[in-house]
Amino acid sequence: MSVKRKDLIKYLEENGFYLLREGGNHSIYTNDIKTIPVKRHSAIDFLRLS
Protein backbone atom coordinates (compact mmCIF):
# COMPACT_ATOMS: atom_id res chain seq x y z
CA MET A 1 0.00 0.00 0.00
CA SER A 2 1.35 3.42 -0.92
CA VAL A 3 0.69 6.63 0.95
CA LYS A 4 1.55 10.03 -0.46
CA ARG A 5 4.06 11.87 1.70
CA LYS A 6 1.94 15.02 1.92
CA ASP A 7 -1.11 12.98 2.99
CA LEU A 8 0.92 11.22 5.69
CA ILE A 9 2.29 14.53 7.00
CA LYS A 10 -1.20 16.03 7.02
CA TYR A 11 -2.48 13.01 8.99
CA LEU A 12 0.38 13.23 11.50
CA GLU A 13 -0.09 16.98 12.04
CA GLU A 14 -3.86 16.56 12.49
CA ASN A 15 -3.06 14.01 15.21
CA GLY A 16 -0.70 16.15 17.28
CA PHE A 17 2.65 15.50 15.59
CA TYR A 18 5.01 18.30 14.59
CA LEU A 19 8.25 18.51 12.63
CA LEU A 20 11.14 18.02 15.03
CA ARG A 21 14.00 18.21 12.54
CA GLU A 22 15.14 17.40 9.03
CA GLY A 23 17.53 14.47 8.81
CA GLY A 24 19.65 13.35 5.86
CA ASN A 25 16.93 11.42 4.01
CA HIS A 26 14.00 11.79 6.41
CA SER A 27 11.87 14.40 8.14
CA ILE A 28 11.47 13.55 11.81
CA TYR A 29 8.01 14.06 13.35
CA THR A 30 7.16 13.71 17.02
CA ASN A 31 4.32 14.20 19.47
CA ASP A 32 6.75 14.20 22.44
CA ILE A 33 5.90 10.55 23.14
CA LYS A 34 6.57 8.85 19.81
CA THR A 35 9.01 9.84 17.05
CA ILE A 36 8.38 8.86 13.43
CA PRO A 37 10.83 9.27 10.52
CA VAL A 38 9.11 10.15 7.22
CA LYS A 39 11.05 9.38 4.04
CA ARG A 40 11.52 12.14 1.50
CA HIS A 41 9.81 10.36 -1.40
CA SER A 42 6.53 11.25 -3.09
CA ALA A 43 5.04 7.86 -2.18
CA ILE A 44 5.82 5.81 0.89
CA ASP A 45 5.29 2.07 0.45
CA PHE A 46 5.23 0.91 4.06
CA LEU A 47 4.59 2.64 7.35
CA ARG A 48 5.16 1.10 10.76
CA LEU A 49 3.81 3.11 13.68
CA SER A 50 4.70 0.69 16.47
N, CA, C, O and CB atoms as a CASP TS submission, in Angstrom:
PFRMAT TS
TARGET T0000
AUTHOR 0000-0000-0000
METHOD Language model
MODEL 1
PARENT N/A
ATOM      1  N   MET     1       0.836  -1.174   0.000  1.00  0.00           N
ATOM      2  CA  MET     1       0.000   0.000   0.000  1.00  0.00           C
ATOM      3  C   MET     1       0.882   1.239   0.000  1.00  0.00           C
ATOM      4  O   MET     1       1.825   1.328   0.786  1.00  0.00           O
ATOM      5  CB  MET     1      -0.952  -0.003   1.208  1.00  0.00           C
ATOM      6  N   SER     2       0.593   2.177  -0.857  1.00  0.00           N
ATOM      7  CA  SER     2       1.354   3.422  -0.921  1.00  0.00           C
ATOM      8  C   SER     2       0.560   4.570  -0.316  1.00  0.00           C
ATOM      9  O   SER     2      -0.657   4.664  -0.475  1.00  0.00           O
ATOM     10  CB  SER     2       1.735   3.747  -2.370  1.00  0.00           C
ATOM     11  N   VAL     3       1.271   5.424   0.369  1.00  0.00           N
ATOM     12  CA  VAL     3       0.686   6.626   0.949  1.00  0.00           C
ATOM     13  C   VAL     3       1.495   7.803   0.434  1.00  0.00           C
ATOM     14  O   VAL     3       2.725   7.763   0.453  1.00  0.00           O
ATOM     15  CB  VAL     3       0.676   6.575   2.525  1.00  0.00           C
ATOM     16  N   LYS     4       0.826   8.845  -0.025  1.00  0.00           N
ATOM     17  CA  LYS     4       1.551  10.033  -0.458  1.00  0.00           C
ATOM     18  C   LYS     4       2.133  10.732   0.768  1.00  0.00           C
ATOM     19  O   LYS     4       1.492  10.830   1.814  1.00  0.00           O
ATOM     20  CB  LYS     4       0.623  10.995  -1.259  1.00  0.00           C
ATOM     21  N   ARG     5       3.354  11.210   0.611  1.00  0.00           N
ATOM     22  CA  ARG     5       4.063  11.870   1.703  1.00  0.00           C
ATOM     23  C   ARG     5       3.249  13.018   2.289  1.00  0.00           C
ATOM     24  O   ARG     5       3.130  13.141   3.508  1.00  0.00           O
ATOM     25  CB  ARG     5       5.410  12.384   1.220  1.00  0.00           C
ATOM     26  N   LYS     6       2.691  13.857   1.421  1.00  0.00           N
ATOM     27  CA  LYS     6       1.944  15.017   1.920  1.00  0.00           C
ATOM     28  C   LYS     6       0.692  14.587   2.689  1.00  0.00           C
ATOM     29  O   LYS     6       0.299  15.248   3.650  1.00  0.00           O
ATOM     30  CB  LYS     6       1.550  15.939   0.754  1.00  0.00           C
ATOM     31  N   ASP     7       0.065  13.479   2.270  1.00  0.00           N
ATOM     32  CA  ASP     7      -1.106  12.976   2.995  1.00  0.00           C
ATOM     33  C   ASP     7      -0.708  12.426   4.361  1.00  0.00           C
ATOM     34  O   ASP     7      -1.426  12.615   5.343  1.00  0.00           O
ATOM     35  CB  ASP     7      -1.818  11.887   2.175  1.00  0.00           C
ATOM     36  N   LEU     8       0.430  11.748   4.424  1.00  0.00           N
ATOM     37  CA  LEU     8       0.924  11.223   5.694  1.00  0.00           C
ATOM     38  C   LEU     8       1.255  12.362   6.654  1.00  0.00           C
ATOM     39  O   LEU     8       0.900  12.307   7.831  1.00  0.00           O
ATOM     40  CB  LEU     8       2.162  10.341   5.468  1.00  0.00           C
ATOM     41  N   ILE     9       1.935  13.392   6.153  1.00  0.00           N
ATOM     42  CA  ILE     9       2.293  14.534   6.998  1.00  0.00           C
ATOM     43  C   ILE     9       1.035  15.241   7.493  1.00  0.00           C
ATOM     44  O   ILE     9       0.956  15.629   8.659  1.00  0.00           O
ATOM     45  CB  ILE     9       3.197  15.524   6.225  1.00  0.00           C
ATOM     46  N   LYS    10       0.066  15.407   6.624  1.00  0.00           N
ATOM     47  CA  LYS    10      -1.200  16.031   7.021  1.00  0.00           C
ATOM     48  C   LYS    10      -1.863  15.217   8.132  1.00  0.00           C
ATOM     49  O   LYS    10      -2.341  15.780   9.116  1.00  0.00           O
ATOM     50  CB  LYS    10      -2.153  16.160   5.803  1.00  0.00           C
ATOM     51  N   TYR    11      -1.893  13.893   7.974  1.00  0.00           N
ATOM     52  CA  TYR    11      -2.479  13.008   8.989  1.00  0.00           C
ATOM     53  C   TYR    11      -1.735  13.143  10.324  1.00  0.00           C
ATOM     54  O   TYR    11      -2.358  13.269  11.379  1.00  0.00           O
ATOM     55  CB  TYR    11      -2.444  11.537   8.505  1.00  0.00           C
ATOM     56  N   LEU    12      -0.401  13.116  10.268  1.00  0.00           N
ATOM     57  CA  LEU    12       0.383  13.226  11.497  1.00  0.00           C
ATOM     58  C   LEU    12       0.117  14.550  12.202  1.00  0.00           C
ATOM     59  O   LEU    12      -0.085  14.575  13.416  1.00  0.00           O
ATOM     60  CB  LEU    12       1.875  13.087  11.192  1.00  0.00           C
ATOM     61  N   GLU    13       0.115  15.659  11.445  1.00  0.00           N
ATOM     62  CA  GLU    13      -0.092  16.975  12.044  1.00  0.00           C
ATOM     63  C   GLU    13      -1.503  17.119  12.613  1.00  0.00           C
ATOM     64  O   GLU    13      -1.688  17.775  13.639  1.00  0.00           O
ATOM     65  CB  GLU    13       0.167  18.069  11.010  1.00  0.00           C
ATOM     66  N   GLU    14      -2.486  16.524  11.972  1.00  0.00           N
ATOM     67  CA  GLU    14      -3.858  16.560  12.495  1.00  0.00           C
ATOM     68  C   GLU    14      -3.986  15.759  13.785  1.00  0.00           C
ATOM     69  O   GLU    14      -4.930  15.954  14.551  1.00  0.00           O
ATOM     70  CB  GLU    14      -4.838  16.020  11.451  1.00  0.00           C
ATOM     71  N   ASN    15      -3.036  14.858  14.023  1.00  0.00           N
ATOM     72  CA  ASN    15      -3.064  14.011  15.211  1.00  0.00           C
ATOM     73  C   ASN    15      -1.990  14.381  16.231  1.00  0.00           C
ATOM     74  O   ASN    15      -1.554  13.534  17.011  1.00  0.00           O
ATOM     75  CB  ASN    15      -2.901  12.569  14.810  1.00  0.00           C
ATOM     76  N   GLY    16      -1.565  15.637  16.226  1.00  0.00           N
ATOM     77  CA  GLY    16      -0.699  16.146  17.278  1.00  0.00           C
ATOM     78  C   GLY    16       0.793  16.046  17.042  1.00  0.00           C
ATOM     79  O   GLY    16       1.569  16.399  17.930  1.00  0.00           O
ATOM     80  N   PHE    17       1.225  15.580  15.885  1.00  0.00           N
ATOM     81  CA  PHE    17       2.653  15.502  15.592  1.00  0.00           C
ATOM     82  C   PHE    17       3.131  16.823  15.004  1.00  0.00           C
ATOM     83  O   PHE    17       2.353  17.563  14.402  1.00  0.00           O
ATOM     84  CB  PHE    17       2.954  14.335  14.622  1.00  0.00           C
ATOM     85  N   TYR    18       4.406  17.110  15.183  1.00  0.00           N
ATOM     86  CA  TYR    18       5.014  18.297  14.593  1.00  0.00           C
ATOM     87  C   TYR    18       6.414  17.938  14.107  1.00  0.00           C
ATOM     88  O   TYR    18       7.010  16.957  14.554  1.00  0.00           O
ATOM     89  CB  TYR    18       5.063  19.475  15.617  1.00  0.00           C
ATOM     90  N   LEU    19       6.923  18.744  13.191  1.00  0.00           N
ATOM     91  CA  LEU    19       8.252  18.508  12.630  1.00  0.00           C
ATOM     92  C   LEU    19       9.298  18.832  13.681  1.00  0.00           C
ATOM     93  O   LEU    19       9.387  19.967  14.150  1.00  0.00           O
ATOM     94  CB  LEU    19       8.481  19.354  11.348  1.00  0.00           C
ATOM     95  N   LEU    20      10.081  17.843  14.047  1.00  0.00           N
ATOM     96  CA  LEU    20      11.140  18.020  15.032  1.00  0.00           C
ATOM     97  C   LEU    20      12.415  18.505  14.361  1.00  0.00           C
ATOM     98  O   LEU    20      13.048  19.457  14.817  1.00  0.00           O
ATOM     99  CB  LEU    20      11.400  16.713  15.786  1.00  0.00           C
ATOM    100  N   ARG    21      12.787  17.834  13.265  1.00  0.00           N
ATOM    101  CA  ARG    21      14.002  18.213  12.538  1.00  0.00           C
ATOM    102  C   ARG    21      14.010  17.544  11.176  1.00  0.00           C
ATOM    103  O   ARG    21      13.227  16.634  10.904  1.00  0.00           O
ATOM    104  CB  ARG    21      15.273  17.828  13.336  1.00  0.00           C
ATOM    105  N   GLU    22      14.903  18.011  10.335  1.00  0.00           N
ATOM    106  CA  GLU    22      15.144  17.403   9.029  1.00  0.00           C
ATOM    107  C   GLU    22      16.424  16.590   9.132  1.00  0.00           C
ATOM    108  O   GLU    22      17.471  17.124   9.498  1.00  0.00           O
ATOM    109  CB  GLU    22      15.244  18.488   7.891  1.00  0.00           C
ATOM    110  N   GLY    23      16.350  15.314   8.816  1.00  0.00           N
ATOM    111  CA  GLY    23      17.527  14.467   8.806  1.00  0.00           C
ATOM    112  C   GLY    23      18.099  14.395   7.401  1.00  0.00           C
ATOM    113  O   GLY    23      17.697  15.168   6.532  1.00  0.00           O
ATOM    114  N   GLY    24      19.028  13.485   7.166  1.00  0.00           N
ATOM    115  CA  GLY    24      19.648  13.347   5.857  1.00  0.00           C
ATOM    116  C   GLY    24      18.676  12.941   4.770  1.00  0.00           C
ATOM    117  O   GLY    24      18.637  13.574   3.715  1.00  0.00           O
ATOM    118  N   ASN    25      17.894  11.904   5.000  1.00  0.00           N
ATOM    119  CA  ASN    25      16.930  11.419   4.015  1.00  0.00           C
ATOM    120  C   ASN    25      15.508  11.380   4.551  1.00  0.00           C
ATOM    121  O   ASN    25      14.599  10.914   3.864  1.00  0.00           O
ATOM    122  CB  ASN    25      17.327  10.046   3.545  1.00  0.00           C
ATOM    123  N   HIS    26      15.306  11.862   5.768  1.00  0.00           N
ATOM    124  CA  HIS    26      13.997  11.788   6.412  1.00  0.00           C
ATOM    125  C   HIS    26      13.652  13.114   7.090  1.00  0.00           C
ATOM    126  O   HIS    26      14.535  13.894   7.447  1.00  0.00           O
ATOM    127  CB  HIS    26      13.967  10.641   7.436  1.00  0.00           C
ATOM    128  N   SER    27      12.374  13.348   7.258  1.00  0.00           N
ATOM    129  CA  SER    27      11.870  14.398   8.136  1.00  0.00           C
ATOM    130  C   SER    27      11.416  13.679   9.401  1.00  0.00           C
ATOM    131  O   SER    27      10.749  12.647   9.321  1.00  0.00           O
ATOM    132  CB  SER    27      10.688  15.245   7.462  1.00  0.00           C
ATOM    133  N   ILE    28      11.765  14.206  10.550  1.00  0.00           N
ATOM    134  CA  ILE    28      11.470  13.547  11.809  1.00  0.00           C
ATOM    135  C   ILE    28      10.294  14.262  12.479  1.00  0.00           C
ATOM    136  O   ILE    28      10.373  15.451  12.788  1.00  0.00           O
ATOM    137  CB  ILE    28      12.721  13.533  12.737  1.00  0.00           C
ATOM    138  N   TYR    29       9.204  13.521  12.699  1.00  0.00           N
ATOM    139  CA  TYR    29       8.010  14.061  13.345  1.00  0.00           C
ATOM    140  C   TYR    29       7.862  13.428  14.716  1.00  0.00           C
ATOM    141  O   TYR    29       8.196  12.259  14.910  1.00  0.00           O
ATOM    142  CB  TYR    29       6.743  13.811  12.485  1.00  0.00           C
ATOM    143  N   THR    30       7.357  14.211  15.671  1.00  0.00           N
ATOM    144  CA  THR    30       7.161  13.711  17.023  1.00  0.00           C
ATOM    145  C   THR    30       5.906  14.315  17.636  1.00  0.00           C
ATOM    146  O   THR    30       5.423  15.358  17.198  1.00  0.00           O
ATOM    147  CB  THR    30       8.383  14.019  17.893  1.00  0.00           C
ATOM    148  N   ASN    31       5.393  13.645  18.651  1.00  0.00           N
ATOM    149  CA  ASN    31       4.318  14.198  19.472  1.00  0.00           C
ATOM    150  C   ASN    31       4.777  14.222  20.932  1.00  0.00           C
ATOM    151  O   ASN    31       3.951  14.243  21.845  1.00  0.00           O
ATOM    152  CB  ASN    31       3.000  13.366  19.312  1.00  0.00           C
ATOM    153  N   ASP    32       6.072  14.220  21.145  1.00  0.00           N
ATOM    154  CA  ASP    32       6.750  14.203  22.445  1.00  0.00           C
ATOM    155  C   ASP    32       6.690  12.852  23.139  1.00  0.00           C
ATOM    156  O   ASP    32       7.328  12.668  24.176  1.00  0.00           O
ATOM    157  CB  ASP    32       6.150  15.244  23.341  1.00  0.00           C
ATOM    158  N   ILE    33       5.942  11.906  22.595  1.00  0.00           N
ATOM    159  CA  ILE    33       5.902  10.546  23.138  1.00  0.00           C
ATOM    160  C   ILE    33       6.504   9.578  22.130  1.00  0.00           C
ATOM    161  O   ILE    33       7.305   8.716  22.489  1.00  0.00           O
ATOM    162  CB  ILE    33       4.450  10.131  23.491  1.00  0.00           C
ATOM    163  N   LYS    34       6.118   9.724  20.881  1.00  0.00           N
ATOM    164  CA  LYS    34       6.568   8.847  19.806  1.00  0.00           C
ATOM    165  C   LYS    34       7.242   9.693  18.730  1.00  0.00           C
ATOM    166  O   LYS    34       6.803  10.808  18.447  1.00  0.00           O
ATOM    167  CB  LYS    34       5.380   8.031  19.212  1.00  0.00           C
ATOM    168  N   THR    35       8.300   9.165  18.134  1.00  0.00           N
ATOM    169  CA  THR    35       9.011   9.837  17.051  1.00  0.00           C
ATOM    170  C   THR    35       8.927   8.972  15.806  1.00  0.00           C
ATOM    171  O   THR    35       9.176   7.768  15.858  1.00  0.00           O
ATOM    172  CB  THR    35      10.493  10.116  17.434  1.00  0.00           C
ATOM    173  N   ILE    36       8.573   9.596  14.678  1.00  0.00           N
ATOM    174  CA  ILE    36       8.382   8.863  13.433  1.00  0.00           C
ATOM    175  C   ILE    36       9.208   9.509  12.324  1.00  0.00           C
ATOM    176  O   ILE    36       9.034  10.694  12.039  1.00  0.00           O
ATOM    177  CB  ILE    36       6.883   8.821  13.044  1.00  0.00           C
ATOM    178  N   PRO    37      10.112   8.743  11.690  1.00  0.00           N
ATOM    179  CA  PRO    37      10.826   9.266  10.521  1.00  0.00           C
ATOM    180  C   PRO    37       9.950   9.119   9.277  1.00  0.00           C
ATOM    181  O   PRO    37       9.338   8.072   9.064  1.00  0.00           O
ATOM    182  CB  PRO    37      12.185   8.528  10.323  1.00  0.00           C
ATOM    183  N   VAL    38       9.891  10.170   8.458  1.00  0.00           N
ATOM    184  CA  VAL    38       9.108  10.147   7.225  1.00  0.00           C
ATOM    185  C   VAL    38      10.077  10.331   6.063  1.00  0.00           C
ATOM    186  O   VAL    38      10.751  11.356   5.963  1.00  0.00           O
ATOM    187  CB  VAL    38       7.991  11.260   7.223  1.00  0.00           C
ATOM    188  N   LYS    39      10.142   9.331   5.187  1.00  0.00           N
ATOM    189  CA  LYS    39      11.051   9.380   4.044  1.00  0.00           C
ATOM    190  C   LYS    39      10.724  10.552   3.137  1.00  0.00           C
ATOM    191  O   LYS    39       9.573  10.984   3.060  1.00  0.00           O
ATOM    192  CB  LYS    39      10.991   8.076   3.255  1.00  0.00           C
ATOM    193  N   ARG    40      11.728  11.062   2.458  1.00  0.00           N
ATOM    194  CA  ARG    40      11.515  12.138   1.496  1.00  0.00           C
ATOM    195  C   ARG    40      11.327  11.558   0.106  1.00  0.00           C
ATOM    196  O   ARG    40      12.182  11.719  -0.764  1.00  0.00           O
ATOM    197  CB  ARG    40      12.692  13.128   1.511  1.00  0.00           C
ATOM    198  N   HIS    41      10.202  10.882  -0.099  1.00  0.00           N
ATOM    199  CA  HIS    41       9.810  10.355  -1.401  1.00  0.00           C
ATOM    200  C   HIS    41       8.358  10.736  -1.596  1.00  0.00           C
ATOM    201  O   HIS    41       7.634  10.938  -0.621  1.00  0.00           O
ATOM    202  CB  HIS    41      10.023   8.793  -1.503  1.00  0.00           C
ATOM    203  N   SER    42       7.917  10.840  -2.851  1.00  0.00           N
ATOM    204  CA  SER    42       6.532  11.250  -3.092  1.00  0.00           C
ATOM    205  C   SER    42       5.540  10.208  -2.600  1.00  0.00           C
ATOM    206  O   SER    42       4.448  10.557  -2.152  1.00  0.00           O
ATOM    207  CB  SER    42       6.310  11.510  -4.574  1.00  0.00           C
ATOM    208  N   ALA    43       5.909   8.924  -2.678  1.00  0.00           N
ATOM    209  CA  ALA    43       5.037   7.858  -2.180  1.00  0.00           C
ATOM    210  C   ALA    43       5.830   6.996  -1.206  1.00  0.00           C
ATOM    211  O   ALA    43       6.996   6.679  -1.444  1.00  0.00           O
ATOM    212  CB  ALA    43       4.468   6.993  -3.354  1.00  0.00           C
ATOM    213  N   ILE    44       5.193   6.629  -0.129  1.00  0.00           N
ATOM    214  CA  ILE    44       5.823   5.807   0.893  1.00  0.00           C
ATOM    215  C   ILE    44       5.116   4.463   0.879  1.00  0.00           C
ATOM    216  O   ILE    44       3.903   4.392   1.077  1.00  0.00           O
ATOM    217  CB  ILE    44       5.756   6.482   2.312  1.00  0.00           C
ATOM    218  N   ASP    45       5.876   3.392   0.644  1.00  0.00           N
ATOM    219  CA  ASP    45       5.287   2.073   0.453  1.00  0.00           C
ATOM    220  C   ASP    45       4.838   1.408   1.744  1.00  0.00           C
ATOM    221  O   ASP    45       3.835   0.695   1.746  1.00  0.00           O
ATOM    222  CB  ASP    45       6.263   1.189  -0.237  1.00  0.00           C
ATOM    223  N   PHE    46       5.545   1.620   2.832  1.00  0.00           N
ATOM    224  CA  PHE    46       5.226   0.909   4.059  1.00  0.00           C
ATOM    225  C   PHE    46       5.427   1.839   5.233  1.00  0.00           C
ATOM    226  O   PHE    46       6.409   2.579   5.289  1.00  0.00           O
ATOM    227  CB  PHE    46       6.090  -0.360   4.212  1.00  0.00           C
ATOM    228  N   LEU    47       4.504   1.804   6.162  1.00  0.00           N
ATOM    229  CA  LEU    47       4.594   2.638   7.347  1.00  0.00           C
ATOM    230  C   LEU    47       4.380   1.775   8.574  1.00  0.00           C
ATOM    231  O   LEU    47       3.393   1.045   8.661  1.00  0.00           O
ATOM    232  CB  LEU    47       3.569   3.790   7.299  1.00  0.00           C
ATOM    233  N   ARG    48       5.289   1.853   9.511  1.00  0.00           N
ATOM    234  CA  ARG    48       5.164   1.103  10.755  1.00  0.00           C
ATOM    235  C   ARG    48       5.108   2.103  11.899  1.00  0.00           C
ATOM    236  O   ARG    48       6.071   2.833  12.132  1.00  0.00           O
ATOM    237  CB  ARG    48       6.350   0.093  10.941  1.00  0.00           C
ATOM    238  N   LEU    49       4.002   2.144  12.606  1.00  0.00           N
ATOM    239  CA  LEU    49       3.814   3.105  13.685  1.00  0.00           C
ATOM    240  C   LEU    49       3.986   2.499  15.065  1.00  0.00           C
ATOM    241  O   LEU    49       3.615   3.126  16.058  1.00  0.00           O
ATOM    242  CB  LEU    49       2.460   3.720  13.581  1.00  0.00           C
ATOM    243  N   SER    50       4.538   1.299  15.154  1.00  0.00           N
ATOM    244  CA  SER    50       4.698   0.685  16.469  1.00  0.00           C
ATOM    245  C   SER    50       6.119   0.774  16.945  1.00  0.00           C
ATOM    246  O   SER    50       6.435   0.305  18.039  1.00  0.00           O
ATOM    247  CB  SER    50       4.258  -0.757  16.442  1.00  0.00           C
TER
END
